[in-house]
Amino acid sequence: MIRLHGKIHRIVANCRVGTNSMPLSENPNVLDEGGPVVDAPAQPLRVLLFSVIAIAAGVAFTGWIESGGRQAIPAYLQVRTVSVTAEQACRVERFHAVAGGLVTIGDALVELSDTRLQEDLSLAAARIEELNAELAQVERRASFELALQQSDLDERICQLQLQVTSYQRERFESELRRNLLADVLASHETALWDTGDPLMDSLLVAQKWPDAERMSTMMRMETASQTAELIASNVEICEERLKTLRSLRSSLADDVRAANGVEVTRTRLKQAQGEHERLAARQTRLQLCSPAVGQVGRYRARPGDQLQPGDPIVELLDDSQRYLIAEVPSRRIHEFTQGRTVWLLFPGDEKRQGRVAQVAPQTRPRDGEDDPVVEVEIEMAGRLWPQVPIGTRIDLVVDDKL
């Protein structure tokens, strides 16, 4: 700085000496006749003006050299984006939101169509109607057969119950007869039993029984006892059959429905309904809604375009997540430490602040430049940034006194 100022002073001194030592014949301000100079006072002023300009230029150049040639670095406004893509093969019908419009979560964006899906939905609906009719038919047939078989089982149960009652009555009579004969044999006394039975009439005697009659009575008593036991066995068999018939009747409804294919038809109907619901869900996804709050960006498709799964349709710009990308020369990257606050000059000379959020780990060469650049991400800090279009150039200045 001192050497530069010295050079400037020497240049000014030489200018003064050269002006004063110029011969009169070569001085354009001196008349040929040797008369007085008309504008002689203008020479010192001109020299002084040139000197001031030279000093100012030298000071500015020196300051620029000392600051490492610092100047505003261009940065460009970016925004976080959410891409809306097609989830299946479809056709673009129309847009519900215009580019640049603001949307919130759930707002309709694009309406799509799928001809094949509509055909599948129609076939699924027809299949459901067919299975409903088939189910109604098999249920009616099952109900009719169930009524017939239940009536038959009820009749058989009733007959068995009557037979059990008859067996029990016979058993009671046989046991009573056996007991009566046992009492007669034990007491040798006559018994009064007016049933019209010749045996009973023959017992109405007062004298001692002959051995033949006693043996006959004992045999009849044994026969009555065996008859009672046989009838008891028949009663048990009938009761077991009654239990079986009652159990069969309790499960008869399910058996008849299964035999007529009611449950199978119900399962097929449920599967058809599930398929219809799945297709309807796909149809619902044909109405694409906004998954975020933001601004509608540029549409990548047009009405009438055929799309495949994964094809981009539109991008949503999340205005709440704006940031800048600056390409910083590598010789100045030491000024952009993470977390440092920098000044931003928006269009219209609006000043805002930003914060260094991320520095790229490697440089990127520039065409025609020896010094590569490093991408630096600047996030919002302080006051809200002005609303300017995405991609606008913003000047970035690293100066705490701005």
Backbone torsions as a table, in degrees:
resi	resn	phi	psi	omega
1	MET	NA	-45.8	-179.1
2	ILE	-66.7	-42.9	179.4
3	ARG	-61.1	-39.4	-179.9
4	LEU	-65.1	-41.8	178.1
5	HIS	-64.1	-36.8	178.0
6	GLY	-63.4	-42.5	177.6
7	LYS	-60.4	-39.9	-179.6
8	ILE	-65.4	-41.5	178.8
9	HIS	-64.1	-39.2	178.7
10	ARG	-65.3	-38.1	178.4
11	ILE	-63.3	-41.8	179.6
12	VAL	-64.9	-40.7	-179.5
13	ALA	-64.5	-41.4	178.7
14	ASN	-63.6	-37.1	177.5
15	CYS	-62.7	-41.7	-179.7
16	ARG	-66.3	-41.9	-179.1
17	VAL	-66.4	-41.5	-178.8
18	GLY	-64.8	-32.4	-179.4
19	THR	-73.1	-41.6	-177.1
20	ASN	-72.9	-28.8	-176.2
21	SER	-91.5	2.2	-178.7
22	MET	-69.2	132.0	178.3
23	PRO	-63.1	152.0	-178.8
24	LEU	-65.2	-30.2	-178.5
25	SER	-71.6	-23.9	-179.8
26	GLU	-98.0	-3.7	-179.6
27	ASN	-82.9	120.3	-176.9
28	PRO	-71.7	-12.6	-178.2
29	ASN	-92.7	4.5	-179.6
30	VAL	-106.8	133.5	-179.9
31	LEU	-70.4	151.9	179.4
32	ASP	-60.7	-30.8	-177.1
33	GLU	-82.3	3.5	-179.6
34	GLY	80.0	16.5	179.9
35	GLY	-71.5	178.4	-179.5
36	PRO	-69.0	152.0	178.1
37	VAL	-76.3	131.6	-175.2
38	VAL	-75.7	-48.2	-175.2
39	ASP	-115.9	39.8	179.3
40	ALA	-58.3	-36.7	179.2
41	PRO	-64.2	-16.3	-178.0
42	ALA	-73.9	-24.8	-177.8
43	GLN	-65.2	-47.4	178.0
44	PRO	-62.2	-39.0	-179.9
45	LEU	-65.1	-39.4	179.5
46	ARG	-66.3	-41.3	178.9
47	VAL	-64.1	-40.7	180.0
48	LEU	-65.1	-40.1	179.2
49	LEU	-63.5	-45.8	177.7
50	PHE	-61.6	-35.5	-179.4
51	SER	-66.9	-43.7	179.7
52	VAL	-63.2	-44.2	179.9
53	ILE	-62.2	-42.2	-179.3
54	ALA	-65.3	-40.4	179.4
55	ILE	-64.9	-44.8	179.7
56	ALA	-62.1	-43.0	179.2
57	ALA	-63.8	-38.6	179.1
58	GLY	-66.0	-41.6	178.9
59	VAL	-64.4	-42.5	180.0
60	ALA	-65.1	-42.8	180.0
61	PHE	-65.1	-39.9	179.0
62	THR	-63.3	-42.9	178.0
63	GLY	-62.9	-38.1	178.8
64	TRP	-66.4	-39.0	178.1
65	ILE	-65.8	-45.2	-177.7
66	GLU	-64.9	-33.0	-179.5
67	SER	-82.6	4.5	178.3
68	GLY	77.4	20.9	179.4
69	GLY	72.4	32.2	-177.3
70	ARG	-67.7	139.8	175.7
71	GLN	-155.5	170.4	-178.0
72	ALA	-63.4	138.1	-180.0
73	ILE	-105.2	129.0	179.8
74	PRO	-71.4	136.1	174.6
75	ALA	-130.4	156.8	-174.7
76	TYR	-127.7	134.0	-175.1
77	LEU	-70.7	129.8	177.7
78	GLN	-124.6	172.0	179.7
79	VAL	-151.1	148.2	176.0
80	ARG	-68.8	138.4	-176.3
81	THR	-120.1	150.6	173.4
82	VAL	-120.1	118.5	-176.4
83	SER	-89.0	129.9	175.7
84	VAL	-102.8	120.2	-175.7
85	THR	-122.0	165.7	177.1
86	ALA	-78.0	137.2	180.0
87	GLU	-95.2	-9.8	-179.0
88	GLN	-157.8	170.2	176.6
89	ALA	-66.2	126.4	-174.8
90	CYS	-159.2	-179.7	179.5
91	ARG	-127.9	136.0	-179.9
92	VAL	-76.1	123.2	178.8
93	GLU	-94.3	-60.1	-179.9
94	ARG	-160.1	164.3	178.2
95	PHE	-101.8	139.7	177.1
96	HIS	-97.9	-14.9	-179.4
97	ALA	-129.2	142.1	-178.7
98	VAL	-91.0	154.6	177.6
99	ALA	-62.6	132.5	-177.7
100	GLY	94.3	-12.9	179.3
101	GLY	-76.3	156.2	179.5
102	LEU	-92.5	137.1	179.5
103	VAL	-133.3	157.7	174.1
104	THR	-119.8	176.1	-177.9
105	ILE	-63.1	127.9	178.6
106	GLY	97.0	-11.1	178.1
107	ASP	-68.6	139.6	-179.5
108	ALA	-67.7	134.3	179.5
109	LEU	-111.7	-57.1	-172.5
110	VAL	-137.1	140.6	173.3
111	GLU	-108.8	125.9	-178.4
112	LEU	-113.8	170.0	177.7
113	SER	-142.8	155.8	179.2
114	ASP	-144.9	104.8	-177.8
115	THR	-61.1	-42.3	179.5
116	ARG	-63.1	-37.6	179.6
117	LEU	-65.2	-39.8	177.8
118	GLN	-62.7	-40.2	177.6
119	GLU	-64.6	-42.7	178.9
120	ASP	-63.5	-38.2	177.7
121	LEU	-64.0	-41.8	178.9
122	SER	-64.0	-42.6	178.8
123	LEU	-64.9	-39.8	179.9
124	ALA	-65.9	-39.5	178.2
125	ALA	-65.7	-41.3	177.8
126	ALA	-64.6	-37.8	178.4
127	ARG	-64.4	-38.3	178.7
128	ILE	-65.0	-42.8	178.0
129	GLU	-62.5	-41.9	179.7
130	GLU	-62.4	-44.6	-179.5
131	LEU	-69.2	-33.5	175.4
132	ASN	-62.5	-42.9	177.5
133	ALA	-65.3	-41.9	178.2
134	GLU	-63.8	-40.0	179.4
135	LEU	-64.6	-41.7	178.0
136	ALA	-61.8	-37.9	-179.1
137	GLN	-67.5	-47.6	-178.2
138	VAL	-68.8	-30.6	177.3
139	GLU	-68.6	-38.9	176.4
140	ARG	-64.7	-43.6	178.7
141	ARG	-63.3	-41.7	179.0
142	ALA	-64.5	-38.5	179.3
143	SER	-65.1	-40.6	179.5
144	PHE	-65.0	-48.2	178.5
145	GLU	-63.8	-35.4	179.3
146	LEU	-64.0	-41.8	179.8
147	ALA	-63.8	-41.9	179.3
148	LEU	-64.1	-47.4	-177.3
149	GLN	-69.6	-34.6	176.0
150	GLN	-65.3	-39.6	178.0
151	SER	-63.5	-41.9	178.6
152	ASP	-64.5	-42.5	178.8
153	LEU	-66.1	-39.4	178.6
154	ASP	-61.9	-40.3	178.9
155	GLU	-65.1	-42.6	179.0
156	ARG	-66.1	-38.6	177.7
157	ILE	-63.7	-41.1	179.9
158	CYS	-64.0	-44.2	178.8
159	GLN	-61.5	-41.9	178.4
160	LEU	-64.4	-39.7	178.5
161	GLN	-63.2	-40.0	177.4
162	LEU	-65.8	-39.6	179.5
163	GLN	-66.4	-38.8	176.4
164	VAL	-62.0	-41.6	178.4
165	THR	-62.6	-41.9	178.3
166	SER	-63.9	-43.3	178.5
167	TYR	-62.7	-39.7	-179.7
168	GLN	-66.2	-37.9	177.6
169	ARG	-65.6	-46.1	178.2
170	GLU	-62.0	-39.0	178.0
171	ARG	-62.8	-41.1	179.2
172	PHE	-62.9	-43.3	-179.8
173	GLU	-65.2	-41.1	179.9
174	SER	-65.2	-42.8	178.5
175	GLU	-65.1	-37.4	178.2
176	LEU	-65.2	-42.1	178.8
177	ARG	-63.7	-43.7	179.8
178	ARG	-61.8	-42.0	-179.9
179	ASN	-65.7	-39.4	179.9
180	LEU	-64.0	-45.7	178.6
181	LEU	-63.6	-36.5	178.1
182	ALA	-65.2	-39.5	178.7
183	ASP	-65.7	-40.5	-179.4
184	VAL	-63.2	-44.6	-179.6
185	LEU	-66.2	-32.8	-176.7
186	ALA	-77.1	-33.5	-172.8
187	SER	-105.5	-13.0	-175.0
188	HIS	54.5	28.7	179.0
189	GLU	-109.4	156.9	177.6
190	THR	-78.3	154.5	178.0
191	ALA	-128.6	145.5	179.5
192	LEU	-95.2	114.8	179.6
193	TRP	-148.9	89.0	-174.2
194	ASP	-87.8	83.3	178.1
195	THR	-115.0	-1.3	-176.9
196	GLY	83.4	4.0	-179.6
197	ASP	-79.1	126.6	178.8
198	PRO	-57.5	-32.3	178.9
199	LEU	-61.4	-45.3	-179.6
200	MET	-64.2	-37.0	178.3
201	ASP	-65.5	-34.5	-178.1
202	SER	-73.5	-17.4	179.6
203	LEU	-83.7	-9.4	-179.7
204	LEU	-80.3	68.9	-179.5
205	VAL	-129.2	155.3	-178.4
206	ALA	-105.1	-20.9	-177.7
207	GLN	-86.4	172.3	179.9
208	LYS	-68.2	142.2	-177.7
209	TRP	-73.0	143.9	171.3
210	PRO	-72.6	160.0	-179.0
211	ASP	-63.9	-36.5	-179.3
212	ALA	-62.8	-42.8	179.8
213	GLU	-68.2	-37.4	178.5
214	ARG	-62.1	-43.7	179.5
215	MET	-63.4	-39.7	178.7
216	SER	-63.7	-40.3	179.7
217	THR	-65.0	-41.4	179.6
218	MET	-64.3	-38.9	178.8
219	MET	-66.4	-40.1	177.0
220	ARG	-64.0	-37.9	179.6
221	MET	-65.1	-40.3	178.7
222	GLU	-65.3	-39.3	178.4
223	THR	-63.2	-40.9	178.7
224	ALA	-63.7	-38.3	179.6
225	SER	-65.5	-45.0	179.2
226	GLN	-65.0	-37.9	177.4
227	THR	-61.6	-41.5	179.2
228	ALA	-63.1	-40.7	179.1
229	GLU	-67.2	-39.5	178.7
230	LEU	-64.2	-42.1	178.6
231	ILE	-64.8	-37.4	177.4
232	ALA	-61.6	-40.3	177.4
233	SER	-64.3	-40.6	177.6
234	ASN	-62.6	-37.1	178.4
235	VAL	-63.8	-43.2	179.1
236	GLU	-62.9	-41.6	179.0
237	ILE	-62.5	-42.9	179.5
238	CYS	-64.9	-38.7	179.4
239	GLU	-67.0	-38.3	176.2
240	GLU	-64.3	-41.7	177.2
241	ARG	-63.7	-36.8	175.9
242	LEU	-62.0	-43.0	178.1
243	LYS	-61.7	-41.6	179.7
244	THR	-63.8	-43.5	-179.6
245	LEU	-66.4	-39.6	178.8
246	ARG	-66.0	-40.0	176.7
247	SER	-64.4	-41.7	177.5
248	LEU	-62.4	-37.6	179.2
249	ARG	-68.0	-35.7	-179.4
250	SER	-67.5	-31.8	179.1
251	SER	-100.6	6.1	-175.7
252	LEU	-64.2	-39.1	-177.3
253	ALA	-60.9	-47.6	-179.9
254	ASP	-65.3	-39.0	-179.4
255	ASP	-65.2	-43.0	-179.5
256	VAL	-66.5	-40.3	179.9
257	ARG	-65.5	-40.1	178.4
258	ALA	-67.3	-40.3	-179.2
259	ALA	-64.8	-29.8	-179.9
260	ASN	-92.1	3.1	175.8
261	GLY	78.0	23.8	-179.1
262	VAL	-65.5	-48.4	-177.4
263	GLU	-67.7	-36.7	177.5
264	VAL	-63.4	-42.8	178.8
265	THR	-65.8	-38.4	177.2
266	ARG	-62.1	-41.7	178.8
267	THR	-63.3	-43.8	178.0
268	ARG	-62.8	-39.4	178.3
269	LEU	-64.9	-40.7	179.0
270	LYS	-63.8	-40.5	177.5
271	GLN	-64.0	-41.5	178.7
272	ALA	-64.1	-39.6	178.0
273	GLN	-65.7	-38.9	176.6
274	GLY	-63.7	-39.2	177.3
275	GLU	-65.4	-39.7	177.9
276	HIS	-64.6	-40.8	178.5
277	GLU	-64.6	-38.8	178.3
278	ARG	-64.2	-42.7	177.7
279	LEU	-66.6	-37.6	177.6
280	ALA	-64.6	-35.8	176.7
281	ALA	-65.1	-38.8	175.3
282	ARG	-63.5	-37.6	178.4
283	GLN	-66.7	-36.2	177.6
284	THR	-63.6	-38.2	179.4
285	ARG	-69.3	-11.7	175.8
286	LEU	-71.2	-16.6	173.9
287	GLN	-97.9	98.2	-176.0
288	LEU	-81.2	130.9	179.8
289	CYS	-116.1	162.6	-177.4
290	SER	-71.7	127.3	176.9
291	PRO	-88.4	0.0	-176.6
292	ALA	-151.6	173.2	174.8
293	VAL	-96.9	127.7	-179.5
294	GLY	174.1	-157.3	-177.1
295	GLN	-114.9	137.9	-179.9
296	VAL	-71.2	124.7	178.7
297	GLY	-88.7	-148.9	-176.5
298	ARG	-83.1	133.3	176.4
299	TYR	-76.0	134.3	179.0
300	ARG	-93.6	-7.7	-179.9
301	ALA	-131.1	165.6	179.4
302	ARG	-126.7	156.4	177.3
303	PRO	-55.3	132.2	-178.2
304	GLY	100.9	-14.4	-179.9
305	ASP	-71.9	141.8	174.3
306	GLN	-91.9	128.7	-176.2
307	LEU	-116.4	152.8	174.0
308	GLN	-112.5	161.0	-179.7
309	PRO	-55.2	129.2	179.6
310	GLY	96.0	-11.0	178.9
311	ASP	-66.7	133.7	178.9
312	PRO	-71.1	143.7	179.2
313	ILE	-115.3	-51.8	-178.3
314	VAL	-156.2	155.4	176.2
315	GLU	-113.9	138.1	175.6
316	LEU	-100.9	130.7	-179.5
317	LEU	-97.1	117.9	-180.0
318	ASP	-83.1	98.2	-174.1
319	ASP	-64.8	-20.6	-179.9
320	SER	-78.3	-6.3	-178.2
321	GLN	-125.4	56.2	176.9
322	ARG	-83.6	149.9	178.0
323	TYR	-155.8	171.5	-179.7
324	LEU	-117.4	147.2	171.4
325	ILE	-118.1	117.8	179.9
326	ALA	-113.9	140.6	175.8
327	GLU	-100.8	100.1	-173.2
328	VAL	-94.4	129.7	174.3
329	PRO	-57.5	142.3	-175.0
330	SER	-62.2	-27.1	-179.4
331	ARG	-70.5	-14.2	-179.8
332	ARG	-113.2	9.2	-174.9
333	ILE	-66.8	-21.8	178.6
334	HIS	-64.9	-19.0	179.2
335	GLU	-78.4	-13.9	-172.6
336	PHE	-111.5	66.3	174.9
337	THR	-76.5	146.2	-177.2
338	GLN	-61.7	129.7	-179.3
339	GLY	96.6	-9.9	-179.0
340	ARG	-72.7	143.3	178.4
341	THR	-90.7	134.6	180.0
342	VAL	-127.7	162.3	178.0
343	TRP	-96.8	144.9	-179.5
344	LEU	-125.2	131.4	178.1
345	LEU	-107.1	105.7	179.2
346	PHE	-84.7	164.1	175.3
347	PRO	-55.4	141.7	-175.3
348	GLY	86.7	14.6	178.8
349	ASP	57.6	31.9	174.5
350	GLU	-84.8	126.8	-176.1
351	LYS	-100.3	131.5	175.0
352	ARG	-137.6	172.1	179.6
353	GLN	-113.2	152.5	174.9
354	GLY	-138.0	169.2	-179.2
355	ARG	-130.7	135.6	178.8
356	VAL	-67.5	114.7	-176.8
357	ALA	-97.5	-36.1	-175.0
358	GLN	-156.6	141.5	178.0
359	VAL	-120.6	129.8	-178.4
360	ALA	-61.7	145.1	-177.3
361	PRO	-77.7	-9.1	-179.9
362	GLN	-145.8	161.5	-176.9
363	THR	-88.0	170.5	177.0
364	ARG	-135.5	126.9	-177.4
365	PRO	-69.1	152.5	176.0
366	ARG	-113.5	143.7	178.8
367	ASP	-64.9	128.3	176.4
368	GLY	75.0	9.5	-179.4
369	GLU	-124.6	141.1	177.8
370	ASP	-81.0	-31.5	-176.5
371	ASP	-91.4	116.8	177.9
372	PRO	-71.0	170.0	-178.4
373	VAL	-116.8	159.7	177.5
374	VAL	-123.7	129.2	178.7
375	GLU	-77.3	127.9	-179.4
376	VAL	-122.7	131.3	179.1
377	GLU	-97.8	128.2	-179.6
378	ILE	-114.0	125.3	178.1
379	GLU	-102.4	166.6	-176.3
380	MET	-70.6	140.5	175.8
381	ALA	-145.8	147.7	179.5
382	GLY	72.5	-136.3	-177.8
383	ARG	-67.9	157.2	178.3
384	LEU	-63.8	143.9	178.5
385	TRP	-74.4	151.0	177.0
386	PRO	-63.6	154.5	177.8
387	GLN	-81.3	105.9	177.5
388	VAL	-130.5	157.2	-179.0
389	PRO	-61.1	149.6	176.9
390	ILE	-64.0	134.5	-177.3
391	GLY	97.1	-3.0	179.6
392	THR	-64.6	142.2	177.4
393	ARG	-78.6	133.2	178.1
394	ILE	-125.1	131.0	178.2
395	ASP	-83.3	131.7	-176.5
396	LEU	-110.3	126.3	-177.2
397	VAL	-125.4	128.8	175.1
398	VAL	-98.8	88.3	-178.8
399	ASP	-152.9	116.2	-178.2
400	ASP	-72.2	-14.2	-176.9
401	LYS	-100.7	5.7	-177.7
402	LEU	-67.0	NA	NA
